[in-house]
Amino acid sequence: MTLHPFDTAEAALRAALPPACFRELTPAYLEEPRGRYASAGGLLIAPATTDEVATVLRICNDARVGVVPYGGGTGLVGGQMAPDGPMPVILSMERMTAIRHIDPDGFNMVVEAGVILEAIQKAAADADRLFPLSLASQGSARIGGNLATNAGGVNVLRYGNTRDLVLGIEAVLPDGTIHHGLSALRKNNTGYDLRHLLIGSEGTLGIITAATLKLVSRPSSQATALLAVPGPKAALELLSLGRKHLGEAISAFELMHRMGLDFLAEVGPDVRAPFETPPEWMVLIDVGTSGTLVAQDALEALFAEAFDGGLVSDGVISQSETQRAEFWAIREQIPEANRRIGSVSSHDISVPIAAIPGFIAEAPGRLAELGDWRINCFGHLGDGNLHYNVFPVHGKSRSDHDNLRPAIKACVHDLVHEMGGSISAEHGVGRTKVADLERYGDPGKLVAMRAIKAALDPMGIMNPGAVLPER
Amino acid sequence: MTLHPFDTAEAALRAALPPACFRELTPAYLEEPRGRYASAGGLLIAPATTDEVATVLRICNDARVGVVPYGGGTGLVGGQMAPDGPMPVILSMERMTAIRHIDPDGFNMVVEAGVILEAIQKAAADADRLFPLSLASQGSARIGGNLATNAGGVNVLRYGNTRDLVLGIEAVLPDGTIHHGLSALRKNNTGYDLRHLLIGSEGTLGIITAATLKLVSRPSSQATALLAVPGPKAALELLSLGRKHLGEAISAFELMHRMGLDFLAEVGPDVRAPFETPPEWMVLIDVGTSGTLVAQDALEALFAEAFDGGLVSDGVISQSETQRAEFWAIREQIPEANRRIGSVSSHDISVPIAAIPGFIAEAPGRLAELGDWRINCFGHLGDGNLHYNVFPVHGKSRSDHDNLRPAIKACVHDLVHEMGGSISAEHGVGRTKVADLERYGDPGKLVAMRAIKAALDPMGIMNPGAVLPER
């Protein structure tokens, strides 16, 4: 199926849409955070309504013009890029930024795909509710991108991935058909779950234009602990103990290696961990409780028992919101420090939770066969999700190792695959991992995925080259 | 697409499968709980392995023979029935009953589709974990049927529907392709979510043969309250107040009308509510807490505040596990009492939670235009899900009103639809609601569903006539 460049449809698009939909394609649209891809160009269209999105897709479908959806541009796997092929329409959701409705009593809100994640969090908080999706790029990521990639983040342990926070969606299918599914229902067993099919499909099956999001109660009390642990295995045991004490009240359980602190000290940002001697392994535990239970007391009880049991050797429990924010800043600035150092290869992997210590023990030896590295391993331990990033040693830079990147990636991904894990835990497949999905993915699943793609997008216009290879 | 009767494939099936797969088609397979459908017959096959399931589907697909999946036979919408068309293969999961693996530390277990739900609950409890799916038919329902219909039940408020309790699935696609997706990962963003597509598809897209189920911590303390409330609106306010006190610790929040107690008194089973004068409206609240919080104390604090605020007028909090079971018995025996009375029309509906009082206020007046009825309204208030069942008055029987059933159903479903609700909250579409789905379903969703069905099951062999009309 050959696609055509956007200029074959441009006249029809300009005739059918208001002039305000056509915006200047500034360089920002052509870059992505990791600098692995550059878009060659395209026709930038920013519709203001769902009907306008439908018009774009219908015309592009008829003309066989590719459509690359664009949210906040924060994706880490190149899903928002158009590096090759006939120049597509770049469909930005930046003008669909309405919070259409918020219903605190019904614990839901309806937002358009272009709303910035942080604005959603704020609107929920203003209504005395919590929208728990939280991730490093929340100041610029748009919810449509979070939905398209089923984003994860730091609160998955308690509240689930993005898909678990969605009651209904409105979406446009590739031929321009609109699916009106903005249900606020908690139970609705009427046919196939299109919501979950479109969420996580990375713009390859249609465009989610709006969603009904679940809200939850705001915890009455919150506290964060930063604890030194003997190692990953003790961290897992601490999680088990924490669950016994706190049930679902543990919102985040993050593992960090000292390398993250070293990087922060080396290149900034200027945040410091509250330890005289930084421990090799740390966990950050975030707790939010309801009713009369005080989060800080609960963490202190947990710390006491864990200390007695040898699961933690040192630690601090936040005494104020300021201190809580300081602890979180350490965790949240690690990705920026990583960016400044410049990784040779970054991996967003998951394994069954119990396999985490084994993975962390095994990977360095395998990587050492390829060279000398600094490894910054951190992530969402409670979800079995690690960011396992490989950096050059002092005095070397990432570009010194460009030739080894594929081998490093294969080394890490092979081990993950052997352990029953996933080579994309929360970032998605995008363009970066298309070949990995073909290599590691279940053949039966790939058969079904190709059939679904062909059925819903027979012209292959939607985000061509993402997730599945172009036909 | 014309299907052929099973005898066109029987020789091939008998040649390819061990004799033990072929079982006697006793009358039990031809009936369903509501007595609305009877299967005309078929070839009963009970495979023991996933490979044997694949063999059945491959041969049936090649021969264009319909396959009707059969779990525990407890479905309430006729999805397990084969009332018309060329006689199909009836594919029973009754021999795939292994619990393949249980991992308490990883909070998951792998079960085959034929395991009885109660056996799964018990295995989880034996490993000091909770599998929270709980519903009236759990003593005979098989997990494969729960997965196929995305069953709901009494713990959805806290733990979600069946789909929310599944980490991965193993499934056979209609052409015999096996999807190996028994992942125990909490995060895995590698392509389209086949799991959620197959869950809730009611056997029309393939056969789920096994699943990795999520387990949760067992609450350290549990208690149940049975409270008299002034009406549905007060019940909703009580739920909000309860969430403030207890956060996610409320596992169930069930509404019951006095009619349920009247029915129990009239026809049994012999269970009694602990009120001298039965109130018109009651709620049953189930709470499970962790750590040092005692569930009974929390319920007492909630009761005190709710009583002062006029949200409850009377009530009892369980003082023992025996009493807790007694309260639950009232709720759980109502469906059996309903069955003995014999409904003219039963409705498994949901509306946005805030719309529940309006629905309960409006429906009786509309139904009164069609005749005199007794209405037993009960259900999962916290999920916005009511079982709104219409019964004949004393001295009449359901068969006196057979001609009115369609009008009653339309009356209730029209109102639900007007209020943005669902005509099938937790039971599914099956055969009963195929026309309703066509009538009330979103046209855009139906377009996508038909495309997906045609793509994955081009011969139309899977559960023909269920969910979507036969082509």
Interface residues (C-beta under 8 A of the other chain):
Chain A: D103 D105 G106 F107 T149 N150 G152 V156 L157 G160 N161 R163 D164 A171 L173 T177 I178 H179 H180 G181 S183 A184 L185 R186 K187 N188 N189 T190 G191 Y192 D193 L194 H196 L197 I199 G200 S201 L205 V216 S217 P219 S220 L236 S240 R243 K244 H245 L246 G247 E248 A249 T289 S290 G291 T292 L293 A298 A301 S350 V351 P352 I353 A354 H380 G382 D383 G384 N385 G420 G421 S422 I423 S424 A425 E426 H427 G428 V429 K433 L437 Y440 G441 D442 P443 G444 K445 L446 V447 A448 M449 A451 I452 A454 A455 L456 V467 L468
Chain B: D103 D105 G106 F107 T149 N150 G152 V156 L157 G160 N161 R163 D164 A171 L173 T177 I178 H179 H180 G181 S183 A184 L185 R186 K187 N188 N189 T190 G191 Y192 D193 L194 H196 L197 I199 G200 S201 L205 V216 S217 P219 S220 L236 S240 R243 K244 H245 L246 G247 E248 A249 T289 S290 G291 T292 L293 A298 A301 S350 V351 P352 I353 A354 H380 G382 D383 G384 N385 G420 G421 S422 I423 S424 A425 E426 H427 G428 V429 K433 L437 Y440 G441 D442 P443 G444 K445 L446 V447 A448 M449 A451 I452 A454 A455 L456 V467 L468
